């Protein structure tokens, strides 16, 4: 298929005409209704299985997305190259802005994503790259929340009772590992890697992303609820590695929340009573937890602040630039911020977080 046209509207119309999407599924992501239309049964079934905990009855949708299966997509668009993130070398994405929207092309897979003014279209080898279609669905939800005033956070999230916390940390700190430790103690999962935070007049509310955790062997093998996802043939090999090497090993596994912890343990909205920032090191020093004022500890905020990236088109031109540290600090000051430092200790950190969610206080010992 060749994308023809000079506007997002023309390109999308050509895709929809050439490859109609008529198989629908309906989702409820944190109160936002989304309708996804697929051009093939295979993609429809794959998305239905992935989002099974968030399926909804048909109804009026705030976001409409269509996904069109097509082996090859060509175009004469003049794409710009998105430079790799710091520490990375591979160019993965290109984009072009049009008068009525944006087109993002994934270099490695050939997937194209067209969006703007309420229209959202994925076209390319969708089933082979269902994870990118899933990310597109989640990105549309993120954009919708940010356009309503939310702030994007690089954090996991869990809820216990009526209180929720988000968990952030500098690179490799283990926010997802700590969230899954807390899941083993009975919490409800809110998000693995992104939260959208907004003030509601009483405090803070966070919205999670319907993305299942992807974890390394170190996380899996140090949690009895997750150990079974590592192949038996590799388990002994991984366990024989030095601990530091095991924790750094990049070998991803999907940790499906319903399979590891049971159904009904994944929600996308809850109060955010505190942001916990992991500022610890891998040594034997005792773990410490303390409340900090985000307006005085702006050095911690980069662990939580997250750039919006190519898949965000703001409704309001004033939001074209991401919020700065001062804006994040003022938002987070409406709740509590807890710094955990000292040596890495997931069991002790889990106890601290659970105590806070049960009482609203930090332990005194």
N, C-alpha and C positions, 0 to 999 in steps of 0.2 A: 504494500500500500504506500502511495506517495501522498504526503500531506500537502494539500494545495490551498493557497489563500494567503492573505496578508494580515488577517485578524484572527484572534482566538475563536471568535464566533464562526468564521468561515471554515477554519480548520476542524473545529468540533463537528460542525454540520456535515462535513465531508466524511468524517470518520463514522458518524452515526448512520449515515445513509449507506455506506459501503458495508458496514458490519453492525447490524442492529443488535442492541442489548435488550432482551425482553425478560430474562429470568431475574426476578427481584428477591432480595432479602431486606428485612427491616431491622434496624438496630436502635437500641436506646443506650446511648453513652452518657451517663451522668445526667440524664434528663433531656439530652439533645437527641431528637429523633433523626435518623439518617436512613435514606433509601439508597440501596446499591443495586444497580442493574448490571447483569453480566450477559455476555454474548454466548457463553457456552455453559452446558450443564456441569462440566468438570470444575470450572472456576467457581461457579455458584456453590457447588458442594464443598469445595475447599474453604471458601470464605465462611460458609455456614458452620462448618466444623470448627474453624478457628475462633469465630465470635460466638460460639454456642451459648456462652453465659450471658450474652447481651442481646439475644434475639428478641424482637418485639412483634406484636401484631401489626398488620398494615395500618397506616394512618398518615396524617399530614406530616411531612418531613421538613425540617429546617435546612438540611443539607441533602443534596441529590448528587449522586456520583454514578458514572457509568464506566464499565471496564470492557474493552473490546479486544478479543483475541486475534492476533495477526502476527505471522512469523517474522516479517520484515517491514520496517517503517523507514521511508526515505523522505527527505524534504530538502528544499533549497534555503531554509532559514539560516541566517547568519548567527550561529550560536557563539556565545561568550564562554570561555573556560573558567570554571570555578577552581581556584587554586587549592591544593590540598591543605588540610588543617595542619597546624604546627606539629612537627614530628612525623608527618606522613609524606609520602612521595607520589603516590598514584593519583592521577586525575580521574575522578569518578563521575563528575556531573558537568553538564553544560546548560546554559540557559539563554533565552532570548525574551526580552520584554516587547510586547505588542501593544497597540493602542488600547486594547480591552482585556489585557491579561498577560499571562506568562506561559512559556513552554519550557519544561525542564526535560533534558534527555540524559538518560543513564548510559554512559559510554560502554560499560562492560556488557550490558544486557540488551541494549537497543530499546528499552522501554521509554515511552514519551508520556509526559503528564502535562495536560493543558488545564489551566484554571484561571478564574477571574470572573467578577460580576455574577457570582452564584453558580457558575458552570464548572464542573469538575470531571475531566475525562482522562482515563488511562488507556493507552493503546500500545500494543506490542505483544511479545510472547508472555502473556499474563500468567497462565497456569505454571509455566516453568519458573516464573519469578513472582509467585503468589506473595512472597514476603514483601516485595516492593509495592504490590497493590494494597496489602494490609497496612503498610506504613503510610501509603497515600490516604487511605480512609482515616487513619489516626491523625495524620497531619491536617486533614480538613477540619477535624474536631478541634485540634489545637488552635488552628487559625480562628475558628469561630469563637473560642473562649477568649483568645487574646484581643480580638476585635471588640469584645465587650468589657475590656479593661483589665483582663487578667495579666499576671506576670508569669513568665516562663521560668521554671526552676529545674536544675539538673539534680534530681533527687528521687529516691524511692519513697514510698508512703505506706503506712499501716494504720489500722484502727483497732482499739481495744475498748469495748463499751462505747461510751459517748465521746471519748477523746481520740484524736488522731495526731500523729507526728509524721513529719517528713524527715528523711535521712540523707544528708549530703556529705561529701568529703572530697578532698583533693585526689588526684589520679591514683587509682589502685587502693584507696582507703578501705573499700569493702562495704559500701552502702547496701548493695543488693544482698551480700552475704549476711549482713546484720538483719536486713528485712526478712530474709528467709529463716534465720534463727528465731526471730520473733514469731513467724508463722508457725514454727514447731511448738511454740508455747501458747498458741490459740488465737493469735490476732487475725484480723481480716486484711487481705491484701488490697492496696489501693493503686500502687503503681511501682514499676521497676526502675524507671530511669528519667521520667519527666513528670512534673506536676505543674498545673496552672493554678496560681494562687490569686485570690481576690478578697477584698474586705466586704463584709456583709452588714456593717453597722454594729455588730456585736463583737466581732473578732475576725478571724481569717477562715476561709474555706478553701480546701484544695480539691482539685479534680485530677484524677489519674488518667492514664492512657491504657487502652485495652491491648497491651502488648505483653506477651508472656515473657518471663525472665529467660535470658540466655546466660548460662553460667559456665565457669571453668571447672576443671576437675577438683581444684583445691576447695572450692565452695561445696561441691557435691559430696566429696569424701569426708568432709568434716561436719556433715549434717545427716543423721540417720534417716531422715525422711527423704533425702535426695540421693543417698548412696546407690540405690538401685538403678539410677539412670546411666551409670557408667558400666560399660560392657565388662563382664567378668574377666575376659581375657586381658583387659587393660588395667583393671583395678589394682592388682598386685604391682604392676609396673609403676603406676603413678604413686602408690603408697611407698615404694622403695626410694623415691626421689627425695632429695633434701627439701625441707619444708619451704624455704624461700623460693627454690626453683619450682616447686609444685604450685605455689600461690601465683607465680608469674606466668605459668604455662597457659598459652592461648589455644584452647581446644574446646570449642563451645558445645554445650548441650542445652536443649530446650527443657526447662523445668515447668511443665504444664501445671498450673495451680490446682485444677480440679483433680488431676491424676495423683499429684503428690500429697495434697492436703484435704481432698474431698470437695464435693460441689458446694456452691453457695459461699465460697470464701474469697470472692473477687468482686469488689465494688469500685465505683469510680468517683464517689463524692463523699466527703466527710469534713468535719471541722479540722482545722490545722492548729492545734493548741501550742505546738512548738516545732521549731526547726532544730534538729540535732545535727551538728557539724562535727564530723570525725576528723580530728587534727592530731592523730596519734602516730606512733612509730613502732616498728617491729623490734622492740627491745623488752627488757624485763622490768621496766619501771612501772610503778603502780598506776592504774587507771584513775583519772580524775574527771569529774563532771561538775560543771558550774554554769550558772546563768550569766550571760553576757549581754551588754547593750549593743545592738547591731550598729547604732550610730557612732559608737566609740570603737568598735572592732570591725571596721570596714575591710581590714586585712583578711577576714574570714569569708567575706561575701562572694569572692570569685569562685569559691567551691560550690556555690548555689546558683549564681547567675548563669543564664544560658542564652547565647545568641539565637535569634529566631530562624535564620537560615533562608535558603532559596524557596522553600515551600510556604513562606508567609508573605501575603500581600495585604498590607493594612488597608482597612476601609478609610481610616482617618490619616491624612498625610502627616499629621503631627506625630504619629506613632511609627513613622518610617525608620527613625533611629531607635534602637533598643533602649530601654530605661537604663539610667546610670546607677552607680553604686549608691548614691544618695537617695534615689527614688526607691531602690530595693530596701535600704535601711529604714526609711520611713514606713514602708509597708510592713516589714517584719517586726518593727517595734510595736505593732498592734497585737502581736502574740509574744511568745517567749522564744529565745534563742539559747540553746544549750551547747556549750563547747565540751567535747570529750577529748582529752589529751592523755599523755602518758603512753604506756605500752598497749599494743593491740591485745584486746581480751574480749572476744565476742560474747562469752557467757556473762561476764560482769556487765558489759554494755547492755545486753538484753535485759538483765535485772534492773538496771537503772531506767531504761526506757519503759519497761512494764510498770515499775513503781510510779513513774511520772504519769503514765496513762491511767493508772488506778486512782491516784491521789491528787494529781496536779502539782506535786512537789517532787523535788529530788531527794534521794535517800540521805540521811544525816550521818551514816557511818562512813 
